[in-house]
Amino acid sequence: QTEAGVNESLPSRELDASRERSGMCPGCNNYFTQINRHIHRCQAVQAMSSPKGGCCPGCNSTFPNLMKHMRRCCPEKLPRSSDQDAIAQQRKAQSPNDWLESESVAEAARASFAAMQDPLERRALELRFGLDQGG
């Protein structure tokens, strides 16, 4: 040991910073001998950290704008916005305790409309929310 209390047998921190290690890139899944240098430049690593980016389930590649890529690569795996029931069921499955059934909401709305004092305002709300048509 030296006077400063540093062990001379250990490599200095300056040497550690200049050394490159080899390894697999988590973004593009390629092997590099200078992985530190590659990770700073890798577009796949940058895409993984971007808010819209991610890994495509069709081709298993990483893109900065995943939805734009998936429209070309694997449109069958995109969620369909036209299927509202499937989307609602998926969201309900993720948090089942946070959902109210539509029947109970409609029943509570009918009860609140019936409790209104003004008959004109009550009728306006009933027509607005379609209670005259079974809504």
BELWO-V122055 format. One record per helix or strand of 3 or more residues. SS is the DSSP state (A for helix, B for strand). FROM is the first residue (numbers start at 1). TO is the last residue. If there is no record, write none. Layout:
ss->SS from->FROM to->TO
ss->SS from->FROM to->TO
//
This chain:
ss->A from->13 to->18
ss->A from->35 to->41
ss->A from->43 to->49
ss->A from->66 to->73
ss->A from->75 to->77
ss->A from->84 to->94
ss->A from->96 to->98
ss->A from->102 to->114
ss->A from->119 to->128
ss->A from->131 to->133
//
